[in-house]
């Protein structure tokens, strides 16, 4: 167990497994695979409706029927009803490669040529397959399909280039079609009877009549690569869509027997699946580039248009940053895309526009990926000026310009920042000032220049007169940062020199030497500390005001990839290519936790609330989220759940936050030492933190009803007495009830003695309740510990508590009797002691205030007439005033700040 526990992964849309489409009622759903889990999207808006649990192995094939989902992983087939696994079919000895929905059966084919038939209607009673077919030894299956109107028959394609027609009922091979010259990659049935389309690895498409074994027409892709998917249109148009390994979708006209249109920039990777919706001119496509797209054929020329899509990174992201107070994550990947992921709602995730990429690519006859900007290597953002102008600046690989983005419109800005126009060199580092007005850029040539984000104009450069040439650093600038007041600007050069500049005057104030080549810097504006990473794998912390090194952290054994400070500046997180993530305590100068993952972390960022950590990993296209359990744990210190200097091995978060089975130990941390630490049990906090006011955690209606109990009683008073039901069975005599419901008399008539017993038992119950209230009060007063009495009062309803307090009320005229002669006065005195104790301890603050108000309303006159009770009441008033003054002082300070900020004009 560590500070950060795996939560879930975001940014995954689909993988290289064909999707499955099913219709449920009036809506259509598509089930896609995302590694070891599956996701279900509603095709109406492509919004995510269901995420399945994680399986032990990657999914290789999918099939779906209504609420059932069948996922082949390894040698097994998992059956899910919605998101719950209800069965596991395990009979294959090789990996299952294909699943086919066949009426009320599922057909599964593995790599060794074994075909099993499973009945899913009674899978809970009979988990065994109902049929098994062994294919020929020289026949390697590649695809399976069912031709329409062919009862109990399937067609199986092979990598050897042949097709076989089988009857699964008799388990016999009926016919083998002629061999094509290339392996068969896909096969699909057409709306016309006896006609199928076969896609081959050489890029050819054969439309074949299986009844007469005749070739009707043959198409050939103009680009190299295999035909990976086929689909026929069912809305009356004679169209055939084909997808290839190059990411291009071709639309063929079957009547004219020619190519009708080509979607060149459909996907950036191989097409995995194509599907025409039933009786609709809409085509859905999925690709290995982590995207799903829907195309509509509604133009006069027949060319399809993009209707809607969902996409993620097609290449691993390498820079991430939390945005919008932790609700979104900005991510820049190697696929030249700059994306915004939503942590709260997946549908809000989107790619930032780079202004008419598709139109420019079509005009220049190039791929859209080639038109995009080069991959981002560094970026910075500022939320304060989001509504005014561009608030994000990015540096791109081998690019001498920096680009600005406006996140309010999710679009690329109009300005291009070009530092050192005379001798342009690639921009390597960037930063935005705390005010959001300026952007600072550092280049490989050692040049640092400041720009105004609103106008895009240069506002001067930073030059060091001691350098040999006119620049800020002799070598490459690896990092730039500025403080929260625009007073200082800090820059780091690759040669190991850190320089502190006057932000406005652009004059060098001081410099520091690290002693080794600096790779990366991170600055925290709250504590003024600068963290540097050098080639010697040592993390050094510098105080830029005192100009000295204050901390030094060692422990990583490979290249350090990223660092980040916590929002309060107390923690420093660092990741390395050795697979470790280490958390350093800046105050105590020690490592407090370390975890090791199978795939090395390339970038990380911690949310401003410190509740979620986001990481990216090598060769992983998603963003992984980790939960900071110190925000939700009841432990007093971090040491109780942190691993300290020990490294704990943890699995990566899955797409789903829940696993298939609770007893699976794949996600349990494994400690890398011989004997693990003793388990620490967490208990609720019985001791209160000093000077802290705590609340009762009761529903607001419960304690607020005590204050307004009289109003509630008047409002709930019945308008008219209850009426006897007009029509009731004559043999079931009814009695009136306060609730208005019909109550029936018991079958045996009750005599007078039984009625007396019932009245006596009811009176005893009332006495027991009253006695229990006083018993708790007196026992707690004797032990001087009112915890049990408070819990008992909190368990009572508002009306019951009101009755308990009113039972202590004195209604006769003997006002001057001593407390010893009147037990009610003694109970009232104990209640005053209880209020004094609770107010002074500042426990259950709002609940005690409500009870005191009700108590004074009932017993105020009695306290006024008793001198002994007046002293207790005066002491309660003094205690209450002293405690409330301190709380009100905190509220007053907060109210003043809020009022000042609300009236300020930024």
C-alpha positions in Angstrom: 0.0 0.0 0.0 1.3 3.4 -0.9 0.2 7.0 -1.1 -1.1 6.7 -4.6 -3.3 3.8 -5.6 -4.4 2.9 -9.1 -7.7 4.4 -10.2 -8.4 4.2 -13.9 -7.1 5.0 -17.4 -8.6 7.6 -19.7 -8.1 8.4 -23.4 -8.7 4.9 -24.7 -11.4 4.7 -27.3 -10.8 1.4 -29.2 -8.0 -1.1 -29.9 -7.1 -3.4 -32.8 -10.1 -5.7 -32.3 -13.2 -5.5 -34.5 -16.2 -3.9 -32.8 -19.6 -5.5 -32.4 -22.9 -3.7 -33.1 -26.2 -4.6 -31.5 -29.6 -3.0 -31.5 -31.5 -2.8 -28.2 -35.0 -1.4 -28.5 -34.9 1.8 -30.6 -31.2 2.5 -30.0 -28.0 1.1 -31.4 -24.9 0.3 -29.4 -21.4 -0.6 -30.3 -19.1 -2.6 -28.2 -15.4 -2.0 -28.6 -12.3 -3.5 -27.0 -9.7 -1.4 -25.0 -7.0 -3.8 -24.1 -8.2 -6.0 -21.3 -11.6 -4.4 -21.0 -14.5 -3.4 -23.2 -16.6 -0.3 -23.6 -20.1 0.3 -24.9 -21.1 3.4 -26.8 -24.5 4.7 -27.8 -24.3 5.3 -31.5 -26.8 8.2 -31.3 -24.1 10.5 -29.9 -21.2 8.2 -29.4 -21.4 8.8 -25.7 -19.9 6.2 -23.3 -22.7 4.2 -21.5 -20.8 1.2 -20.0 -17.3 0.1 -19.1 -16.6 -3.5 -18.5 -14.3 -4.9 -15.8 -10.7 -5.8 -16.6 -9.9 -9.3 -17.7 -6.7 -11.1 -17.0 -5.6 -11.1 -20.6 -6.1 -8.9 -23.6 -9.4 -9.2 -25.6 -8.9 -10.8 -29.0 -12.5 -11.0 -30.2 -15.9 -9.6 -29.3 -19.6 -10.5 -29.9 -22.8 -9.1 -28.3 -26.4 -10.0 -28.1 -28.8 -7.6 -26.3 -27.4 -7.2 -22.8 -24.9 -10.0 -23.2 -21.3 -9.4 -24.2 -18.9 -12.2 -25.2 -15.1 -11.4 -24.9 -12.4 -13.8 -26.0 -9.3 -13.4 -23.9 -6.5 -16.0 -24.3 -8.0 -19.5 -24.3 -11.2 -18.5 -22.6 -14.4 -16.7 -23.4 -15.9 -14.4 -20.7 -19.7 -13.9 -20.7 -20.9 -10.6 -19.3 -24.4 -9.4 -18.6 -23.9 -5.7 -18.8 -20.8 -5.1 -16.6 -21.1 -8.3 -14.5 -19.3 -11.5 -15.5 -21.8 -14.4 -15.4 -19.9 -17.2 -17.0 -16.6 -18.4 -18.4 -16.2 -20.8 -21.3 -12.9 -22.6 -21.3 -12.5 -25.5 -23.7 -10.0 -24.1 -26.2 -6.4 -25.1 -25.9 -5.2 -22.3 -28.2 -5.9 -18.6 -28.3 -9.4 -17.8 -29.5 -9.2 -15.5 -32.6 -12.8 -15.2 -33.8 -16.3 -15.0 -32.4 -19.5 -15.1 -34.4 -23.1 -14.6 -33.2 -25.1 -17.4 -34.8 -28.8 -17.1 -33.7 -28.9 -18.3 -30.1 -25.4 -19.6 -30.3 -21.8 -18.3 -30.3 -19.2 -19.8 -32.6 -15.6 -19.6 -31.5 -12.5 -20.4 -33.6 -9.0 -20.7 -32.3 -5.6 -20.6 -34.0 -5.3 -24.4 -34.2 -8.5 -24.8 -36.2 -10.9 -25.9 -33.4 -14.5 -24.6 -33.7 -16.8 -24.8 -30.8 -20.5 -24.0 -30.7 -21.9 -22.5 -27.4 -25.5 -22.0 -26.4 -25.9 -18.9 -24.3 -29.6 -19.3 -23.5 -28.8 -21.7 -20.6 -25.1 -21.0 -20.1 -25.6 -21.1 -16.3 -26.9 -24.6 -16.4 -24.7 -26.1 -19.2 -21.4 -24.3 -19.6 -20.0 -26.9 -22.0 -20.1 -26.5 -25.8 -22.8 -28.2 -27.7 -20.7 -29.0 -30.7 -17.0 -29.2 -31.8 -15.6 -29.1 -35.3 -12.0 -29.9 -36.1 -10.9 -28.1 -39.3 -8.3 -29.5 -41.7 -4.7 -29.4 -40.7 -3.6 -27.4 -43.8 -6.4 -24.9 -43.3 -5.6 -21.9 -41.0 -8.9 -20.0 -40.3 -8.8 -16.2 -40.6 -12.4 -15.1 -40.7 -15.9 -16.6 -40.2 -19.3 -15.4 -41.5 -22.8 -16.7 -41.9 -24.5 -16.2 -45.4 -28.0 -15.0 -45.1 -30.8 -17.7 -45.5 -28.3 -20.5 -45.3 -29.6 -22.6 -42.4 -27.0 -23.9 -40.0 -24.2 -23.0 -42.5 -21.1 -20.9 -42.1 -18.3 -19.9 -44.4 -14.7 -19.9 -43.1 -11.9 -18.1 -44.8 -8.3 -19.2 -44.5 -4.8 -17.8 -44.8 -4.1 -20.3 -47.6 -6.6 -18.4 -49.8 -9.6 -20.8 -49.8 -13.1 -20.7 -48.5 -15.0 -23.6 -46.9 -18.7 -24.1 -46.4 -19.7 -26.0 -43.3 -22.9 -27.3 -41.8 -22.5 -26.9 -38.0 -25.5 -29.1 -37.3 -24.1 -32.1 -39.1 -20.5 -31.1 -38.5 -19.7 -31.7 -42.2 -17.8 -29.7 -44.8 -20.2 -29.1 -47.7 -18.0 -27.4 -50.2 -14.5 -25.8 -50.7 -14.3 -22.8 -53.0 -11.4 -22.2 -55.4 -8.2 -20.9 -53.9 -7.3 -17.2 -54.5 -3.7 -16.2 -54.9 -3.6 -14.3 -51.6 -4.6 -15.0 -48.0 -8.2 -14.1 -47.1 -8.4 -11.4 -44.5 -12.1 -10.7 -44.3 -15.4 -12.0 -45.7 -18.9 -10.4 -45.5 -22.4 -11.3 -46.7 -24.3 -9.0 -49.0 -28.0 -8.0 -49.1 -28.4 -10.0 -52.3 -28.9 -13.7 -51.8 -26.0 -16.1 -52.4 -23.5 -13.2 -52.8 -20.5 -12.6 -50.5 -17.5 -10.2 -50.7 -14.0 -11.6 -50.0 -11.1 -9.3 -49.1 -7.6 -10.5 -49.6 -4.2 -9.5 -48.3 -3.0 -8.4 -51.8 -5.6 -5.6 -51.8 -8.1 -7.3 -54.1 -11.9 -7.6 -53.4 -13.8 -10.4 -54.9 -17.6 -10.3 -55.1 -18.5 -14.0 -55.4 -21.7 -16.0 -55.9 -21.4 -19.0 -53.6 -24.4 -20.8 -55.0 -22.9 -21.2 -58.5 -19.2 -20.6 -57.5 -18.9 -17.7 -59.9 -16.9 -14.5 -59.7 -19.2 -11.5 -60.2 -16.8 -8.6 -60.0 -13.3 -7.9 -58.7 -12.0 -4.6 -57.3 -8.4 -3.7 -56.4 -7.2 -1.1 -53.9 -4.9 1.6 -55.5 -2.8 1.7 -52.3 -0.6 -1.1 -51.1 -1.8 -3.2 -48.2 -4.4 -5.8 -47.3 -8.1 -5.4 -47.3 -8.9 -5.4 -43.6 -12.7 -4.9 -43.5 -15.8 -4.9 -45.7 -19.4 -3.8 -45.4 -22.4 -3.6 -47.7 -24.9 -0.8 -47.6 -28.5 -1.9 -46.7 -30.4 1.3 -47.4 -31.0 0.6 -51.1 -27.8 2.1 -52.5 -25.5 -0.5 -54.2 -22.4 0.4 -52.3 -19.6 -1.6 -50.8 -17.2 0.0 -48.3 -13.7 -1.4 -48.0 -10.9 -0.5 -45.6 -7.3 -1.1 -45.9 -4.1 -1.3 -43.8 -3.2 2.2 -45.0 -6.2 3.9 -43.3 -8.1 4.7 -46.5 -11.8 3.8 -46.9 -12.9 3.1 -50.5 -16.6 3.2 -51.6 -17.4 1.0 -54.6 -20.5 1.2 -56.7 -21.7 -2.3 -57.5 -24.1 -1.4 -60.3 -21.5 0.7 -62.2 -18.7 -1.7 -61.1 -16.3 1.2 -60.3 -14.8 3.2 -57.5 -17.3 5.9 -56.4 -15.3 7.8 -53.7 -12.3 7.6 -51.5 -11.9 8.9 -47.9 -8.1 9.4 -47.9 -7.8 10.9 -44.4 -10.3 8.6 -42.7 -7.8 7.2 -40.2 -4.1 7.4 -39.4 -3.7 3.7 -39.1 -5.1 0.4 -40.3 -8.9 0.1 -40.6 -10.2 -2.6 -38.2 -13.9 -2.6 -38.7 -16.6 -1.2 -41.1 -20.3 -1.4 -40.6 -23.3 0.1 -42.5 -26.2 0.7 -40.2 -29.4 -1.1 -41.1 -31.5 0.9 -43.6 -29.4 4.1 -42.9 -26.9 5.8 -45.1 -24.4 5.8 -42.2 -21.1 4.0 -42.1 -19.1 3.4 -38.9 -15.4 2.8 -38.9 -12.8 2.0 -36.3 -9.1 1.9 -36.6 -5.9 1.1 -34.7 -5.3 4.8 -34.3 -7.6 4.8 -31.2 -10.7 6.3 -32.9 -14.2 5.6 -34.0 -15.9 7.6 -36.7 -19.3 7.8 -38.3 -19.8 8.9 -42.0 -23.0 9.9 -43.6 -23.8 9.6 -47.3 -26.2 12.6 -47.8 -24.5 14.7 -50.5 -25.5 14.9 -54.2 -22.2 13.5 -55.4 -22.3 10.5 -53.1 -19.2 11.4 -51.1 -19.4 10.7 -47.4 -19.1 13.4 -44.8 -17.9 13.0 -41.2 -21.0 12.8 -38.9 -19.4 12.3 -35.5 -16.4 10.7 -34.0 -14.6 9.8 -30.8 -10.8 9.7 -30.7 -7.8 9.6 -28.4 -4.0 9.7 -28.9 -2.8 7.4 -31.7 0.7 7.7 -30.3 2.0 7.9 -26.7 1.6 11.3 -25.0 4.7 12.9 -23.7 3.6 16.1 -21.9 0.6 16.4 -19.6 -0.7 19.1 -17.3 -3.8 19.5 -15.1 -6.1 22.3 -16.0 -9.4 23.9 -14.8 -8.7 23.1 -11.1 -8.1 19.4 -11.8 -11.2 18.8 -14.0 -9.3 18.6 -17.3 -5.9 17.4 -18.4 -3.9 18.9 -21.3 -2.0 16.3 -23.2 0.5 16.5 -26.1 1.4 13.3 -27.9 3.8 12.0 -30.5 0.9 11.9 -33.0 1.1 15.7 -33.4 -2.2 16.1 -31.5 -2.9 18.5 -28.6 -5.8 17.2 -26.6 -8.0 18.1 -23.6 -9.2 15.1 -21.5 -12.0 15.4 -19.0 -11.5 13.6 -15.7 -15.2 14.0 -14.8 -17.1 13.3 -18.0 -15.5 11.4 -20.8 -17.7 13.0 -23.5 -16.1 16.4 -22.9 -12.7 15.2 -24.1 -11.6 16.6 -27.4 -8.7 17.6 -29.7 -7.7 21.2 -30.0 -8.2 22.4 -33.6 -5.2 23.3 -35.7 -7.3 25.4 -38.2 -8.6 23.6 -41.3 -6.2 20.7 -41.4 -8.5 18.5 -43.5 -9.2 21.3 -46.1 -5.5 22.1 -46.4 -4.6 18.4 -46.7 -7.2 17.9 -49.4 -6.0 20.9 -51.3 -2.4 19.9 -51.1 -3.2 16.2 -51.6 -1.4 15.3 -48.4 -2.4 13.4 -45.3 -3.8 15.4 -42.5 -1.1 14.1 -40.2 1.5 15.7 -42.4 -0.2 19.1 -42.3 -0.4 19.2 -38.5 2.2 20.8 -36.3 5.2 18.8 -35.2 5.0 17.0 -31.8 4.9 19.2 -28.7 8.0 18.8 -26.5 7.0 21.4 -23.8 4.0 23.7 -23.0 2.7 25.9 -20.3 -0.7 27.3 -19.5 -2.3 30.0 -17.3 -6.0 30.0 -16.4 -6.3 33.6 -15.3 -6.6 35.0 -18.9 -8.6 32.2 -20.5 -11.5 34.5 -21.4 -9.3 37.4 -22.7 -6.8 35.9 -25.1 -4.6 32.9 -25.7 -3.5 31.2 -22.5 -1.4 28.3 -23.7 2.0 28.3 -25.4 3.7 25.2 -27.0 7.1 24.3 -28.2 7.4 21.8 -31.0 10.1 19.4 -32.1 12.8 21.1 -34.3 10.6 24.2 -34.8 12.0 27.7 -34.4 8.6 29.1 -33.5 6.2 28.7 -30.6 2.5 28.6 -31.0 -0.3 29.9 -28.8 -3.7 28.3 -28.2 -7.0 29.7 -26.9 -8.6 27.1 -24.7 -11.9 28.9 -24.4 -12.5 28.1 -28.1 -10.3 25.0 -28.2 -8.4 26.4 -31.2 -4.9 27.4 -32.3 -4.2 31.1 -31.7 -3.6 33.7 -34.4 -0.1 34.6 -33.2 3.1 32.8 -33.9 6.0 33.7 -31.6 9.4 33.8 -33.3 12.3 34.4 -31.0 15.7 35.6 -32.4 14.4 36.2 -35.9 18.0 36.9 -37.1 19.4 33.6 -36.1 16.4 31.2 -35.6 17.0 28.0 -33.6 14.5 25.5 -32.4 12.5 26.6 -29.3 13.2 24.2 -26.4 11.6 25.8 -23.3 8.6 28.0 -22.5 6.8 29.6 -19.6 3.8 31.9 -19.0 3.9 34.6 -16.3 1.6 34.3 -13.3 -0.4 37.3 -14.6 -1.0 35.5 -17.9 0.2 38.5 -20.0 3.7 37.3 -21.0 5.3 34.2 -22.6 9.0 33.5 -22.2 10.8 31.3 -24.8 14.2 29.7 -24.6 16.0 28.3 -27.7 18.7 25.7 -28.3 21.0 28.6 -29.2 20.8 30.0 -25.7 18.4 32.9 -26.6 15.6 33.9 -24.2 12.9 36.3 -25.3 9.7 37.7 -23.8 6.4 38.1 -25.8 3.1 39.7 -25.1 0.4 37.1 -25.5 -2.3 39.5 -26.4 -0.5 41.1 -29.3 2.1 38.5 -30.0 4.8 41.2 -30.1 8.3 40.8 -28.6 8.9 42.7 -25.3 12.6 42.3 -25.2 15.3 39.6 -24.7 17.5 38.6 -21.8 21.2 39.0 -22.4 24.2 38.1 -20.3 27.1 40.5 -21.0 29.6 38.0 -19.6 28.8 35.5 -22.3 31.0 35.3 -25.3 28.2 36.0 -27.7 25.1 38.0 -27.2 22.7 35.5 -25.6 21.4 34.4 -22.2 23.2 31.1 -22.0 26.3 29.7 -23.7 24.4 26.5 -24.6 20.9 25.2 -24.8 18.2 26.6 -22.6 16.5 23.6 -20.9 14.1 25.4 -18.7 12.4 28.7 -17.9 10.3 29.8 -14.9 9.1 33.0 -13.3 7.8 33.8 -9.8 4.2 34.8 -8.8 4.9 38.5 -8.7 6.7 39.0 -12.0 9.8 40.0 -10.0 12.2 37.2 -10.9 12.8 35.0 -13.9 14.8 31.9 -13.6 16.5 30.1 -16.5 18.7 27.0 -16.7 21.3 26.1 -19.3 22.5 22.7 -20.4 26.0 23.5 -19.2 24.8 23.5 -15.6 24.3 27.3 -15.0 21.2 28.6 -13.4 20.6 32.3 -13.8 18.2 34.6 -11.9 17.0 37.7 -13.9 15.0 40.8 -13.1 11.8 40.1 -14.9 10.9 43.7 -15.9 14.4 45.1 -16.3 15.8 41.9 -18.1 19.1 42.3 -16.1 21.0 39.4 -14.7 20.9 39.5 -10.9 22.7 36.3 -9.8 23.8 32.9 -11.0 24.3 29.4 -9.6 26.4 26.5 -10.7 24.9 23.0 -10.4 28.2 21.2 -11.3 26.6 18.9 -13.9 24.6 19.2 -17.1 21.0 20.2 -16.3 18.3 18.2 -18.0 15.1 19.7 -16.5 13.9 22.3 -14.0 10.6 22.7 -12.1 9.8 25.8 -10.0 7.2 26.1 -7.3 5.8 29.7 -7.0 4.5 29.1 -3.4 7.7 28.2 -1.6 10.2 29.7 -4.1 12.1 26.5 -4.6 13.7 25.4 -7.9 14.1 21.7 -8.5 16.8 20.6 -11.0 17.6 17.3 -12.6 21.2 16.7 -13.8 23.0 14.0 -15.7 24.2 12.5 -12.5 20.6 11.4 -11.6 20.5 13.7 -8.6 17.7 16.1 -7.8 18.8 19.3 -6.3 16.5 22.0 -4.7 17.7 25.6 -4.8 16.3 28.6 -3.0 16.4 31.3 -5.7 16.2 34.1 -3.1 18.9 32.9 -0.8 20.9 31.6 -3.7 21.9 28.3 -2.1 21.1 24.6 -2.4 18.7 23.5 0.3 17.9 19.9 -0.5 19.5 17.0 -2.4 17.7 13.8 -3.3 19.3 10.6 -4.6 17.8 7.3 -5.4 16.9 7.0 -9.1 19.1 4.6 -11.1 18.1 5.6 -14.7 17.3 8.8 -16.6 14.7 11.0 -14.7 11.8 11.7 -17.1 9.7 14.2 -15.2 9.1 16.0 -11.9 6.3 18.1 -10.3 5.7 19.8 -7.0 2.5 19.4 -5.0 0.3 22.5 -4.8 1.4 23.3 -1.3 5.1 22.8 -2.1 5.6 20.1 0.6 6.0 17.1 -1.8 8.2 16.6 -4.9 7.3 13.8 -7.2 9.8 12.4 -9.7 9.7 9.6 -12.3 12.5 7.7 -14.0 13.1 5.2 -16.7 13.9 2.6 -14.1 10.1 2.3 -13.6 10.0 4.0 -10.3 7.9 6.9 -9.0 9.3 8.5 -5.9 7.7 11.0 -3.5 10.1 13.3 -1.6 9.2 15.3 1.5 10.7 18.7 1.0 10.4 19.8 4.6 12.0 16.7 6.2 14.3 16.1 3.3 13.5 12.4 2.9 11.8 9.9 0.6 8.4 9.0 2.0 7.1 6.7 -0.7 8.1 4.9 -3.9 6.3 2.7 -6.3 7.5 0.6 -9.3 5.4 0.0 -12.4 6.0 -2.4 -15.2 6.1 0.4 -17.9 8.2 3.4 -17.2 6.6 6.8 -16.6 7.3 9.5 -19.2 5.3 12.4 -17.7 3.4 13.1 -14.6 1.2 15.9 -13.1 -0.5 16.3 -9.8 -3.9 18.0 -9.5 -4.2 21.3 -7.6 -6.3 19.6 -5.0 -3.6 16.9 -4.6 -6.3 14.2 -4.9 -5.4 12.7 -8.4 -2.0 12.0 -10.0 -1.9 11.6 -13.8 0.9 9.7 -15.5 1.8 8.7 -19.1 3.9 5.7 -19.9 6.2 4.3 -22.6 4.2 2.9 -25.6 0.9 3.6 -23.9 -1.7 5.8 -25.7 -3.7 6.7 -22.6 -3.4 8.8 -19.5 -3.4 6.9 -16.2 -5.0 8.3 -13.0 -3.9 7.5 -9.4 -5.9 8.4 -6.3 -4.1 10.1 -3.4 -5.4 8.0 -0.5 -3.9 10.5 2.1 -6.8 12.7 1.1 -9.4 10.1 2.2 -7.6 8.1 4.9 -8.2 8.5 8.6 -4.5 8.1 9.4 -2.8 10.9 11.4 0.4 10.9 9.4 1.7 9.8 6.0 4.1 7.3 7.5 1.2 4.9 8.4 0.5 4.0 4.8 3.6 5.2 2.9 6.4 2.7 2.1 9.3 5.0 3.0 12.5 3.9 1.3 11.0 0.6 0.2 9.8 0.3 -3.4 6.3 -1.2 -3.9 5.4 -2.9 -7.2 2.0 -1.8 -8.5 0.0 -2.6 -11.6 -1.0 0.1 -13.9 -4.6 1.4 -13.6 -7.2 -0.2 -15.8 -9.9 1.4 -18.0 -12.4 0.2 -15.4 -11.9 1.0 -11.8 -13.2 -2.5 -10.8 -11.9 -5.9 -11.5 -13.5 -9.2 -12.6 -13.1 -10.9 -9.3 -12.3 -9.6 -5.9 -10.0 -12.4 -5.0 -7.7 -11.6 -7.9 -4.4 -10.5 -6.6 -3.1 -8.9 -9.8 -3.6 -5.4 -8.5 -2.3 -6.0 -4.9 0.9 -4.2 -4.2 4.0 -6.4 -3.9 6.8 -5.2 -1.7 10.3 -5.7 -3.0 11.9 -7.1 0.2 12.0 -10.3 2.1 9.8 -9.3 5.0 7.1 -6.7 4.5 6.1 -4.1 7.0 3.4 -5.0 9.5 -0.1 -4.2 8.4 -1.4 -1.0 9.8 -5.0 -1.0 10.8 -6.9 2.2 10.4 -9.4 3.3 13.0 -11.7 6.2 13.2 -10.3 9.3 14.8 -11.4 9.3 18.4 -9.1 12.2 19.4 -9.9 15.6 18.1 -7.3 17.8 16.6 -6.6 20.8 18.8 -8.3 24.1 18.0 -10.5 22.4 15.4 -14.3 22.8 15.3 -16.0 19.6 14.2 -19.5 19.0 12.9 -21.8 16.2 13.7 -22.0 14.8 10.1 -25.8 14.5 10.6 -28.2 15.3 7.7 -29.0 19.0 7.7 -32.7 18.2 8.0 -32.2 16.4 11.3 -30.7 19.2 13.3 -32.5 22.0 11.4 -35.9 20.3 12.3 -35.1 20.9 16.0 -35.1 24.6 15.4 -38.3 24.7 13.4 -40.2 21.9 15.1 -43.2 24.0 16.0 -43.6 25.2 12.5 -43.4 21.6 11.2 -46.0 20.5 13.7 -48.4 23.2 12.6 -47.8 22.4 8.9 -48.3 18.7 9.3 -51.4 19.0 11.5 -54.3 17.1 9.8 -57.0 19.2 8.2 -59.8 16.7 8.9 -60.1 13.5 11.0 -59.3 10.2 9.2 -62.2 8.6 7.4 -63.3 5.0 7.4 -62.9 3.3 4.0 -66.2 3.3 2.1 -65.7 -0.2 0.7 -64.1 -2.8 2.9 -64.6 -6.6 3.0 -67.3 -7.4 5.5 -65.2 -10.3 6.9 -62.2 -8.0 7.5 -63.2 -5.4 10.1 -61.0 -2.4 10.0 -59.9 0.1 12.6 -58.9 3.7 12.0 -55.2 4.7 12.0 -53.3 7.9 12.2 -51.4 7.2 8.9 -54.6 6.7 6.9 -53.8 3.1 6.0 -56.3 0.4 6.5 -55.6 -1.7 9.6 -57.4 -4.9 10.3 -58.4 -6.3 13.6 -56.8 -9.6 14.7 -58.7 -12.8 14.1 -59.0 -13.6 17.8 -61.0 -11.2 19.9 -59.1 -9.4 22.5 -60.6 -9.4 26.0 -60.2 -6.7 28.6 -57.3 -8.3 30.3 -55.2 -8.4 27.1 -56.0 -4.8 26.5 -54.8 -3.9 30.0 -51.6 -5.9 29.3 -51.0 -4.0 26.1 -51.5 -0.7 27.9 -49.1 -1.7 30.6 -46.5 -2.9 28.1 -46.8 0.4 26.2 -46.3 2.3 29.4 -43.3 0.2 30.3 -41.7 0.9 26.9 -42.2 4.7 27.4 -40.6 4.4 30.8 -37.7 2.5 29.4 -37.1 5.2 26.8 -37.2 7.9 29.4 -35.1 5.9 31.8 -32.5 5.3 29.0 -32.2 9.0 28.3 -31.7 9.9 31.9 -29.4 6.9 32.4 -27.1 8.0 29.6 -27.1 11.5 31.0 -26.2 10.5 34.6 -23.7 7.9 33.7 -21.9 10.2 31.3 -21.8 13.0 34.0 -20.3 10.6 36.5 -17.6 9.5 34.1 -17.2 13.1 32.7 -17.3 11.6 29.2 -20.4 12.6 27.3 -19.5 10.7 24.1 -22.1 7.9 24.6 -24.8 10.5 25.5 -24.1 12.5 22.4 -24.3 9.4 20.2 -27.6 8.5 21.8 -29.1 11.9 21.2 -27.9 11.9 17.6 -29.7 8.6 17.1 -33.0 10.1 18.2 -35.5 11.7 15.8 -36.2 15.4 16.2 -39.7 14.8 17.7 -38.4 12.1 20.1 -35.6 14.4 21.3 -38.2 17.2 21.8 -40.3 14.8 23.9 -37.3 13.8 26.0 -36.6 17.5 26.9 -40.2 18.4 27.5 -40.5 15.5 30.0 -38.1 17.3 32.3 -40.3 20.4 32.3 -41.7 21.7 35.7 -45.3 22.6 35.4 -46.3 23.3 39.1 -45.8 26.4 41.2 -43.2 25.1 43.5 -40.4 27.2 42.0 -38.1 27.6 45.0 -37.5 24.0 45.9 -34.0 22.8 46.1 -32.6 20.6 43.3 -32.3 17.7 45.7 -36.1 17.7 46.2 -36.8 18.0 42.5 -35.0 15.4 40.3 -36.0 17.5 37.2 -33.8 20.3 38.4 -30.9 17.9 38.8 -31.3 16.7 35.2 -31.5 20.2 33.9 -28.3 21.1 35.7 -26.6 18.0 34.2 -27.8 19.1 30.8 -26.2 22.5 31.3 -22.9 20.8 32.3 -23.2 18.7 29.2 -23.6 21.8 27.0 -20.7 23.6 28.7 -18.5 20.6 28.1 -19.5 20.1 24.4 -19.1 23.8 23.6 -15.7 24.0 25.2 -14.6 20.9 23.3 -16.0 22.3 20.0 -17.6 18.9 19.1 -20.8 18.4 17.1 -21.0 22.2 16.8 -24.1 22.7 14.7 -26.1 19.9 16.5 -25.3 21.2 19.9 -26.3 24.7 18.9 -29.7 23.4 17.7 -30.2 21.4 20.9 -29.3 24.4 23.1 -31.8 26.5 21.3 -34.6 23.9 21.9 -33.5 23.4 25.5 -33.6 27.1 26.3 -37.0 27.5 24.6 -38.5 24.8 26.9 -36.6 25.4 30.2 -35.7 29.0 29.9 -38.3 30.1 32.5 -37.2 27.4 34.9 -33.5 28.5 34.7 -34.5 32.1 35.3 -36.3 31.2 38.6 -33.4 29.0 40.0 -30.3 30.8 41.2 -28.2 27.7 41.0 -29.1 27.2 37.3 -28.5 30.8 36.5 -24.8 30.5 37.4 -24.6 27.4 35.1 -26.4 29.4 32.3 -24.0 32.3 32.8 -21.0 30.0 32.5 -22.5 28.5 29.4 -22.9 31.9 27.9 -19.2 32.9 28.6 -18.0 29.6 27.1 -20.2 30.0 24.1 -19.1 33.6 23.4 -15.4 32.7 23.7 -15.6 29.8 21.3 -17.9 31.6 18.8 -15.7 34.7 18.7 -12.8 32.7 17.5 -14.9 31.0 14.8 -16.6 34.2 13.8 -13.1 35.8 13.5 -12.1 33.2 10.9 -15.4 33.7 9.1 -15.0 37.5 9.2 -11.5 37.2 7.7 -12.8 35.0 4.9 -15.8 37.3 4.3 -13.6 40.3 3.9 -11.3 38.6 1.4 -14.3 37.3 -0.7 -15.9 40.8 -0.6 -12.6 42.4 -1.7 -12.1 40.0 -4.5 -15.7 40.1 -5.7 -15.4 43.9 -6.0 -12.0 44.0 -7.7 -11.6 44.4 -11.4 -8.8 42.2 -12.9 
